[in-house]
Amino acid sequence: MMEKLIDVPRRVVAGVAGLLVLAAMIMLTAMGESTMQPLPASAPDREFSAGRALEHLGRFAAEPRPLGSPASDRARDYLVGRLRAAGLKVEVHRAVGARSAAGLATFGRVDNIVATLPGRDPTGTVMVAAHYDSAAMGPGASDDGAAVAAMLETVRALRVQGDLRNDLVFLMTDGEEDGVLGAEAFVREHPLARRGGVLLNWEARGVGGPSLMFETSRNNARLVETFAEAVPHPRGDSSMVELYRMLPNNTDFTPLVGAGFTGMNFAYIERSSRYHTADDSIANLDRGSLQHHGSNMLALTRALGDAALPTLVSDGDVTYFRFLGTMVTYPGHLVRPLAALAVLSLAGLTLLARRRGLVSVPRVFVGAASATLPLVLSVVLAQGMWELLVAWRPAYDTMGGLLHRPLAYQAAVAAMAGLALLSWYLPLRRRIGPAALAVGALAWPAALGALCAWAAPGASFVFTLPALCCALGGLAALLLPRFPAWRVAAVTFGAVASALLLPALARNALDGMGLALGGAGALVFAVFGLTVLPLVELPFPALRRGLSRHAAVAVPSIAVVLTTALVGLGLAVDRFDEGHPRRTHLAYVLNADTRVARWVSADADPAGWTRRYVSGRDVGELPAGYARGELWTGPAPVIAAGGPRVTVLSRSENGGNGGNGGNGGNGGNGGNTVTLRVTAGRAVRGVILRVDHPITGAAAAVAGNRPVTVTVTGVRAGTWPGEVRFRDLPPGGAEITLRVPRADRIRVTAIAETYGLSTVPGYVPRSPDLVASTREDGDLVAVTRTYDF
């Protein structure tokens, strides 16, 4: 019971040939996940043209346009003008949006653009949505300018063909970057939100890559069917849907679906090191990604625009994924039977291998249990690599693992997974037997598939199908004892599903989550390695001969050398330069009470340019409650600025249970409600109120808009426990109401923020190889006042 699962006369040639087939499948899958060729502005009128969309993009996405900025107003006016020129009825929906998070309430004035096109015989509404604001640090050509420009080009192409059957709504939201404020206000106030319909939302988390359908509403069966049939190059799979449902992230899709829309969410995610920076520019935008976004948008709008929308209602989700260039779908009710079939097939393989004298059941169990080691070790090695990279190059920390040129590092993650597998496999193959290890290892993808079948059905296929196919391939190989070539072919083709699905999932995990969470990709690579052990084993000599001492040392040593070389290559290739800049954080903070000003940076290891301004860790002269996390500081010149003003309009004590504020404090003793008038003058991005007590709720009222109230739980990390933000504060100010646990004194630090540091004497702009970091308080002039109430 110490034999290979399969053995053939020319085992080295057979094993290498099988592994080369799998490598070809991996390469074929990678090549198939491409974008589209961009069409020029001269393309036929009925086609989507990236060239024509780019002309629009250049008109409104050449500069940052955060909520409430003059650039945002210019973008809004341009977009409204183009939509009206196309013959749509256009409304600018003005409101105050609101959002709550742990210890935080965010408000902001938003200008949503709502353009409608009535259908000739509507069965419902099709809504196409994207946000036209950008992050403060960059022009947002991809996030989300590309989608907005695609909407204009889609409208043009639709108008060429004439009216569709269903009503169309083109929603361009404001304030998405500050917490989906525009979509929240639209859902809360606009009558079109109450009508519901089918939603197509478009996003970006990088500047390139295919347009992926990464999220759907529940009961997506007919929607996915329409997607697979309508779009020319469908990309994405249902594992992305399940993963995104588990993450805390959200887009405009979240509140709109919460309001009753069914729909699909799209984004491209490659080259994400540019995300939310000045490098999210038209120059860096992949034209093929824009074409793919727009072609899918146009095709789906046409298909849904002429569909009988009530027939799209389903009673369940489907599994969907690409397999050798074809979109495969199957209904949700097959997920659990397939997972059970994979487990049963593995049990059948175990019994047949036992009958052939290749394994014993206890050895298979030991093989399955011991396979925990390479899975855990691969994760530890990948995360350890990241910690070493950050220690060697601290600037990586500010990038959150989303590096400019990560390919060598990603290959190192795969190599470390291989090293973890060899470190487990080689010592145990003589003690437990290669067949027992190979069969036992399949218990992991089978178990993961079964777990997902209950917890995340759309992701089950990623593990269930490799486990099922590998088990069936093993069964076929054992049933063909007289045909060596067919035995190798059976095991090889059984592993094809694994090669087509698991490396692609690992690559998506590394692209989407970055090397800071590289352990997720390493884990998937390790699971892939477990599924191909019979082919890996073939080139090794028979157990009775064993590996020579030199070979036993050489094989893992090669993996160590390869991993080290790849990490070294990554360090050599991924250097910062003008085309791939380093991120830096800098802010100017003036305490208007003491007239003391400081430069502030949250960088772990400030660049030379940043060190012109900061020199130490002393935060003692920063305003009370301003510091958030560890900071570098340095003296700064005092500018003429009055700072925000806060006055108390009313204060009352609430009886009964005032809430626990998320930290267990004073919940049963009631609380205080304080209404404040907050003003900050003109040209202010917004005002932040830091509160030295947790807040359990907040409300905002601005002249001309409906007041908004949110409930808050939890506390802020690394700073005072309560915080309220108001973006685009009007010159006349706003009324902010806070609910806090009962206290004799409440301390509030008000921070008025304005864009840009060029007004500060002595400021020298960054060199071309540096770019502002994505931290939201960077490149801002912050003027503070502290109040005790």
Buried (B, 14 or more C-beta within 10 A) or exposed (E): BBBBBBBBEEBEEBBBBBBEBBEEBBEEBEEBBEBBEBBEEEBEEEBBBBBBBBEBBEBBBBBBBBBBBEBBEBBBBBBBEBBEEBEBEBEBBBBBBBBBBBBBBBBBBBBBBBBBBEBEEBBBBBBBBBBBBBBBBBBBBBBBBBBBBBBBBBBBBBBEEEBBBBBBBBBBBBBBBBBBBBBBBBBBBBEBBEBBBBBBBBBBBBBBBBBBBBBBBEBBBBBBBBBBEBBEBBBBBBBBBBBBEEEEEBBBBBBBBEBBBBBBBBBBBBBBBBBBBBBBBBEBBBBBBBBBBBBBBBBBBBBBBBBEBEEBEBEEBBBBBBBEEEBBBEEBEBBBEBBBBBBEBBBBBBBBBBEBEBBBBEBBBBBBEBBEBBBBBBBBBBBEBBEEBBEEBBBBBBBBBBBBBBBBBBBBBBBBBBBBBBBBBBEBBBEBBBBBBBBBBBBBBBBBBBBBBEEBBBBBBBBBBBBBBBBBBBBBBBEBEEEBEBBBBBBBBBBBBBBBBBBBBBBBBBBBBBBBBBBBBBBBBBBBBBBBBBBBBBBBEEBEEEBEEEEBEEBBEBBBEBBEBBBEBBBEBBEBEEEBBBBBBBBBBBBBBEEBBBBBBBBBEBBEBBBBBBEEEEBEEBBBBBBBEEBBBBBBEBEEBEBBBBEEEEEEEBEEEBBBBBBEBBBEBBBBBBBBBBBBBEEBBBBBBBBBBBBBBBBBBBEEBEBBBBEBBBBBEEBBBBBBBBBBBBEEBBBBBBBBBBBEEBBBBBBBBBBBBEBBEEBEEBEEBBBBBBBBBBBBBBBBBBBEB
